[in-house]
């Protein structure tokens, strides 16, 4: 892996543990809700999801495809997990 790049699983873990709108970290008592489209972006609640909709809508379908490939280790042109 090139220097300065993080492993894909580490990046995915960050997506799952941080709200995409307000950057709040997931806590044991208050889980984050995944985006219904890509299931990679996570949000505190519907309000945070709505606040991030304009930014996230452009990347949602891309993340859905890439997330599937990352989970199954078929990311072409990059590392195999």
N, C-alpha and C positions, 0 to 999 in steps of 0.2 A: 504494500500500500504506500502511495507517495507520502512523503513527510508533510505533516500539517493536516492531512485528511483524517477524519474519524471513521471508524468502522460503521457500516450501515446499521448494524443492530444497535449501536450506541445512539445513532441519530433517531432511529425509530423509538427507542426508549424515552428520549427527550420529548418527542411528539406526544407520546402517551402519558407523560407525567406533568405536562405544562399546558395551561390554558392558552389557546391560540390568540385570544383577544387581549387578556389582561396579564398574561404570563404568571398567573398564580400557580403554585405547585400543588399537585395532588396530595391530599392528606388522608390518613386512614378512615376518618369519619365522613369525609366529603369527596366522593369519587368524581372524576371528570367524565363527561358524556361524549362519546365519539361522534364525529360527523357522520350522518347516515349515508353520505355519498362515498367517501374514501375510507372511512373508519380509521384514519390515521390522525387527523387533526382532532383535538379534544377541547372541550369547553366546560366552564363552570356551570353554565345554565343556558337557557334559550336566549337570554339577553346578550350574553357574550357571543354566542354563535351569530346572532343577528348583526352585532357590531362588526364582526369579522367577515361577514358574507361577501362584501364587495371585493375584498382582497383575496379571500380564499376561493371564490368561485372560479377564478382563472387557473388555479392549480389543482382543484379537486379531482378532475378526471385523470390528470397526469399522476397524481398521488395514488389514486385507486389502482392504476395499472402497475406503477412502480412498487407499491406496497405488496401487491400479489407476487410480483417477481422476487422481491426481497425475501418474502416469507418462504418461498420455495427455491431460493438460490439460483434463479435463472436470469440474473441481471446481465444482459449482454454488454460486453465492452468494459465491464468493471469486474470487481472481485466476485468470486463465487463464495457464498456464505457456507 
